[in-house]
């Protein structure tokens, strides 16, 4: 990839909420995961795990989200129905889990940053392969029932649910921001 192509990918990336099949192939998924594995990682702790949810397992994950709401006392049928359909928004979801490790020099915040960087790298890789992606969090990201269903422990959390698929419809138009509004010099 040429330098100009890389900069275009970085400066024109947008989330794409309307995603359809097909999703990435197994080889493409390996490339996407490989990008996540290059996230900054102080002490090489690998403080992340990538849980792929695809095919019929998306329906099963919808049941987990529905159970999560019910366990919290939600009775609104519209919300409960929406939870069942949420994983069907894309052909592939990757739940990027913080796999927290106690370390004397690398605190939780730094490990969260590493997992977030991995999520972003995978989003960029999906875009580079021609797919759209949407990073979501929300109430399920820290819900113990959801975390346990994904294989996490009480000290873990979902850093992002990365939805990946073929873009459907137009991309979002984001405002063109001036870097000078965000850069300061010491």
Buried (B, 14 or more C-beta within 10 A) or exposed (E): EEEEEEEEBEEEBBBBBBBBEEBBEEEBBEBBBEBBEEBEBBBEBBBBBBBBBBEEEBEEBBEBBBBBBEEEEBEEEEEBEBBBEBBEBBBBBBBBBBBBEEBEEBEBEBBBBBBBBBBBBBBBBBBBBEBBBBBBEEEBBEBBBBBEBBEBEEEBBBBBBBBBBBBEEEBEEEEEEEEEEEEEEE
